Amino acid sequence: MRNLITFIIRYHFFLLFLLLEVFSFILIANSTYYQRASILNTSNHITGAVYSAFDNVTDYLSLRKTNYILSEENARLRKATRLSFLLADTNSFYVNDTIYKLRYTYIAAKVIHNSVNKRNNYIMLNKGRKQGIDKDMAVITSNGIVGTVVSVSDNFCWVMSVLNKHTKISGRIKKNNQMGTIIWEGKDFTTGTLSDIPAHVKIAKGDTIVTSGFSHIFPAGIFVGNILDFRVEQGDHFYVIPFRFSVDFNNLDYVYIVKNLMKDEEVKLENSIQDE
Amino acid sequence: MKNILRFLVLVILQVFLLNKINFLGFLNPYIYILFILLLPFETPGWLLLLLGFVTGLVVDMFANTPGLNASATVFLAAMRPVVINLVGKKPDYDVGGQPSMRDMGFKWFFPYAFLLVLIHHFVLNIIDVFSFYELWQTLMRVIFSSIFTLVFIFLAQYMFSKNKERG
């Protein structure tokens, strides 16, 4: 026993070092991917409050640009309302509105913390559980995808940005409906990569990539980006397609959180198949 | 007391300013480690490690990376005595002296800060990426962020040593 105590005293520096490192690694291991930040959920209250206070100041600096983006979107939405369509065919039949069932609702939120320069980037928004935000909701802007909600506290949520090692979003090339996987290789926050498109498919620079909607998270047809280049690695049968994100991640301000009202039903159906 | 103030200033600077620098998309200087670098020579080892851990964890809380900065900063704190031995202690340093530019001079402080910053940034980035697959890219991050951090550290040191002479 005395030997043990002498040992501990003699090597206390090294032992403490090991202890702290092990503890840090446990924190890291427990927090990677989706569980990330759930440990710090309680501290979200504090950091969230501090960030919003700071954001109140910086908010004014981007007002002009934000206004411009909002008005542009307003114009686009106005174009899409029924009032702006002229009824050309008087023989059109009556459409019962109950055919359309609301599937997605959108909740506007403000970015209060964001980064683009790490390998794994996260965004904090000023909406949380009290505003109906839940894990696995999609986050988009008026011109493209932004990320997925990974952790929620009462008034804030953390979003795993598309600029993250763990991002895997199902996307498709709009022109020919070919489906692939959207990932981020970490080099540059303006450029993502589309993989898993078979090499026999004809594609061209500038082709549009949109979300496929084959997950319960992102609605179909949300703009992702335009193809910059494409190549086939030697001995591979799939393209590697770098593309330019339609969203400027360095300049995020207001975003929409997408709530899929039928997600429960979809997940239940899917699970019932897996069970058998 | 001075150290507590320095801790607060550095962490606030780190969280609100430096974590938001996005120059070239991969630059992220970590100036908060200056707090660990400047702790007095007499700081016992266990306190060094604990302070490193706490500092890292606070920065982690704001960056949503639990454990990442903590592990790198603990490693930094553990390497500090080694690097001090490596660079060589001056025999005539004052009691209560700090390993700073003012007390030790540029010639001593430069290799000291350079080595420790490089070690910290390397560990931090390797743990963040957690693979050697993108090694070249990771090294670029390490090198450029280190240069940035060093520039900040020397600017801060220069300013503080000037103040002392005047005051």
Chai-1 contact restraints between the chains, C-beta under 6 A:
chainA,res_idxA,chainB,res_idxB,connection_type,confidence,min_distance_angstrom,max_distance_angstrom,comment,restraint_id
A,F13,B,G45,contact,1.0,0.0,6.0,A-B,restraint_1
A,L16,B,W46,contact,1.0,0.0,6.0,A-B,restraint_2
A,L16,B,L49,contact,1.0,0.0,6.0,A-B,restraint_3
A,F17,B,L49,contact,1.0,0.0,6.0,A-B,restraint_4
A,F17,B,A78,contact,1.0,0.0,6.0,A-B,restraint_5
A,L20,B,L49,contact,1.0,0.0,6.0,A-B,restraint_6
A,L20,B,F53,contact,1.0,0.0,6.0,A-B,restraint_7
A,L20,B,V74,contact,1.0,0.0,6.0,A-B,restraint_8
A,E21,B,S71,contact,1.0,0.0,6.0,A-B,restraint_9
A,E21,B,V74,contact,1.0,0.0,6.0,A-B,restraint_10
A,S24,B,G67,contact,1.0,0.0,6.0,A-B,restraint_11
A,S24,B,A70,contact,1.0,0.0,6.0,A-B,restraint_12
A,S24,B,S71,contact,1.0,0.0,6.0,A-B,restraint_13
A,L27,B,P66,contact,1.0,0.0,6.0,A-B,restraint_14
A,L27,B,G67,contact,1.0,0.0,6.0,A-B,restraint_15
A,I28,B,G67,contact,1.0,0.0,6.0,A-B,restraint_16
A,S31,B,P66,contact,1.0,0.0,6.0,A-B,restraint_17
A,A37,B,N64,contact,1.0,0.0,6.0,A-B,restraint_18
A,I39,B,P66,contact,1.0,0.0,6.0,A-B,restraint_19
A,L40,B,M61,contact,1.0,0.0,6.0,A-B,restraint_20
A,L40,B,P66,contact,1.0,0.0,6.0,A-B,restraint_21
A,S43,B,M61,contact,1.0,0.0,6.0,A-B,restraint_22
A,T47,B,M61,contact,1.0,0.0,6.0,A-B,restraint_23
A,T47,B,F62,contact,1.0,0.0,6.0,A-B,restraint_24
A,F54,B,F16,contact,1.0,0.0,6.0,A-B,restraint_25
A,V116,B,N22,contact,1.0,0.0,6.0,A-B,restraint_26
A,N117,B,N22,contact,1.0,0.0,6.0,A-B,restraint_27
A,N117,B,G25,contact,1.0,0.0,6.0,A-B,restraint_28
A,N117,B,F26,contact,1.0,0.0,6.0,A-B,restraint_29
A,N117,B,N28,contact,1.0,0.0,6.0,A-B,restraint_30
A,R119,B,D128,contact,1.0,0.0,6.0,A-B,restraint_31
A,R119,B,V129,contact,1.0,0.0,6.0,A-B,restraint_32
A,Y122,B,N64,contact,1.0,0.0,6.0,A-B,restraint_33
A,W158,B,N64,contact,1.0,0.0,6.0,A-B,restraint_34
A,D188,B,G25,contact,1.0,0.0,6.0,A-B,restraint_35
A,F189,B,G25,contact,1.0,0.0,6.0,A-B,restraint_36
A,N250,B,N22,contact,1.0,0.0,6.0,A-B,restraint_37
